Amino acid sequence: MKERLLTFVKIYVLFVCLFAVQKPLFMLFYADLYAGEPWTACFDVILHGLPLDLSVAGYLSALPGLLLIASAWSCGRWLRVVFQAYFILISLLIGVIFVIDLVLYEYWGFRLDTTPFFYFFSSPRDAMASASGWMALLGFLSMGAWTVLVYALFHVTVVRPLHRLHVPSRRWVVSVAMLLLTGILFIPIRGGFTVSTMNTGKVYFSTNQRLNHAAINPAFSLLESISKQTDFATQYRFLQAADADSLFATLVDPQVRQPSAKALPPTGSGALLNTTRPDVLFIILESFSSHLMATLGGEPDVAPCLDSLATDGVLFTHLYANSFRTDRGLVSILSGYPAQPSTSIMKYPRKTQSLPAIAGVLKDEADYRTCYYYGGDADFTNMRSYLMSSGFEDIVCDRDFPVSQRLSKWGVHDHLVFRRLLDDLRADTASTRPAYRVLQTSSSHEPFEVPYRRLQNNRRNAFAYTDSCVGDFIRQFRRLPQWQRTLVVLVPDHQGAYPETLSNFDEQRYRIPLIFTGGAVSRPRRIDTYGSQHDLAATLLGQLGLSHAQFTFSKDLLNPSSPHFAYFTFPGMLGMVTDSSYVVYDINAETPATMQGSWPERTLVEAQAYLQKLYDDIANR
């Protein structure tokens, strides 16, 4: 009995120690992020992260505990073989999780969840496009080295000594004792006997989010993310259902509250267009931010073409991105549907097929033709299924370009995709039906390698490249007859990738440009209303005199009767900005991170009600 007890304790303690050691290694890897912290911060991180380490160690020690119970009745070579197989598998998982989390944190700013696996399995090539070849090789070698190191530790301390175990004379006593000991693992796994169960928020201890992130066990973060993939109706229950309903009713557009009201095109100062049935072209700009445009207070000479278009067209000055990745941003833009902090609705084709979409409304209500242009893999993150169910009749993607043009890690460089669109516009002279086209750029993305060199900084240069592609396209498009009847909408797909030093909890990270230009725009204007990407659907349809009642979460930015606010989210975070208040709520820590302005308390409750009703809506689809 003593040997089995010692083996069990060794397994559990080794797992805890392994997870604890990962924390200083994480902080050492990102030494520049923790340079200003005292040396004692490392011990604080280890201490406060211990609950999650104890919990994961409990999960991983449960099966060895059951095997040790079985060994009281049958003890032979089989036991050593099973233990070897188990620790090889667990060592591999620990190595993969540790290295993937270590590498991705630099890009995403949060600990590991299911997101990278969703991207990888939908398109491995695109998922690896952000990393260079040597980085990928180094990552795989690191996974292998960590796996071997972890297994060697368990082999020496646990597997090899198993030959000393024998069937005891008092089998029942040993079995019951080991069963009770294994059952005690329930306590660290659950996190004690309180009402709240174990969650990542339990390790948050500092106002510095980087320290909180360092304390998180990436394996627990991944497990928690997996467990929350489908239980939408139970997530984010901030308020009583009736209270959430009541608050949410004040946050939706008047047309949503009165869907039977007839939709009419705006007149007077509310009309941005000189026609109600223009051709519509969306240009979705990869990773752009307001900080790249001088007209929005950003840096000069990075995006001069966008600055020029903003001056000559309609510029929305207080628009915010919904989230941090393209799959979330596309649904926000094209379906008027807000992004979610814990998942991406694009993962669930059964749910996305029930979402409203601009393409579907234009196609069904106004007989528009629809086409989507993208230089990458249209199957990445279930994009094709979403676009098809949204109402796009044609999708031009990487496979429609010759192999010689697929020179970017993301597929085809932006100037070639714009060239393809321009060729199609030149050939489109016979049809009298209006057209809705969307072009999604991709070159201004990690690793920021583009066939262009104007600026020294690679990141800024990549944005300057895409800006030049937009400028070249617009200059040539102006010469075509379609220009006079076209509305061009330029909007980024998600929060900006520049400047990269901005925290994901900083509202400045989510500020993006929105520009209406083209011959269909009546006159230049600046719109200072606060809004988000998902408000584009209601705003556009409102200008076209089409109903947007089915777009529950989208608000018309030009309707003075609409509530005007910006909503944005990130894994573990929720934010809302109005003309008088700005709040950021740390979901994991269950506490406000920022409370500013005249009425932040009310804005926070409204933001919570909004997110709660969003997840109610997802659950019901």
WOFEN-V130202 format. One record per run of one state. SS is the DSSP state (hx for helix, st for strand, lp for the rest). FROM is the first residue (numbers start at 0). LEN is the number of residues. Records with the same first field share a line. If there is no record, write none. Layout:
BEGIN
SS: FROM-LEN + FROM-LEN
END
This chain:
BEGIN
lp: 0-1 + 29-11 + 70-6 + 108-6 + 122-1 + 127-5 + 164-6 + 183-1 + 190-9 + 203-5 + 215-2 + 227-4 + 234-6 + 249-4 + 257-10 + 270-2 + 273-5 + 285-4 + 292-1 + 296-7 + 312-1 + 320-5 + 335-9 + 347-1 + 352-5 + 366-2 + 374-5 + 390-3 + 396-1 + 400-2 + 405-2 + 408-2 + 411-2 + 427-7 + 440-17 + 477-3 + 492-14 + 517-3 + 521-3 + 543-22 + 570-2 + 577-3 + 586-4 + 597-2 + 619-2
hx: 1-28 + 40-30 + 76-32 + 114-8 + 123-4 + 132-32 + 170-13 + 184-6 + 199-4 + 208-7 + 217-10 + 231-3 + 240-9 + 253-4 + 267-3 + 289-3 + 293-3 + 303-9 + 325-10 + 344-3 + 348-4 + 357-9 + 379-11 + 397-3 + 402-3 + 413-14 + 457-20 + 480-5 + 506-4 + 532-11 + 599-20
st: 272-1 + 278-7 + 313-7 + 368-6 + 393-3 + 407-1 + 410-1 + 434-6 + 485-7 + 510-7 + 520-1 + 524-8 + 565-5 + 572-5 + 580-6 + 590-7
END
